[in-house]
Amino acid sequence: MKKKYLILSITLALLIAGAAIGSTLAYFTSNTYAVGGVPIKLGYSTRVKEDYSAGVKHVVVTNDEGSETVFVRAKAFSVLPLQITGANWSQTPPAGTITDGGEDYYYYQIPLPGTKGLTEDERSTTALDVAFDFPTDPEDEETFNVIVVYESTPAKYDANGNAYADWTTVLDSKTSGGGD
């Protein structure tokens, strides 16, 4: 009789151990698959429009509808001397701006909203005018470029709700060139 209880006890112990091992093995061998994808939009997108007339390059930056509010700055390069002007553009950054040490930038003083329902003009800078003088006596086949670099960064807000720019985080940077 003792032999029966011993065999029954051993069988019961093996069944319990086998049940625990089986679920553990099932845990380690289970698989999961994901199918499909979702596009991610970071929320910041600007467009640049350039026009040229009478020795002046006119630059307007527009924040896309639905984007977050951004600040914009620009810098121009050329072998020719440049005169850069524009309403609401200044070489002095707006109040509270954190700069990255960049020099010769022109900062748009007003943050550009991307709020849906605003017109394109309400989401755009005024024109930054980059004027240059053609040489009076150009050599044959003399060429030149006027290159403008545009950057945008998201608006951040201080404790009082005032917007400021942190240029240590640049989200969008574009370069243009033109002229002949």
PyMOL commands that set and color helices and strands:
alter all, ss='L'
color gray80, all
select helices_A, chain A and resi 2-29+121-123
alter helices_A, ss='H'
color red, helices_A
select strands_A, chain A and resi 46-53+56-63+70-78+82-85+89-90+106-108+128-132+146-157+163-165+172-176
alter strands_A, ss='S'
color yellow, strands_A
deselect
rebuild
show_as cartoon
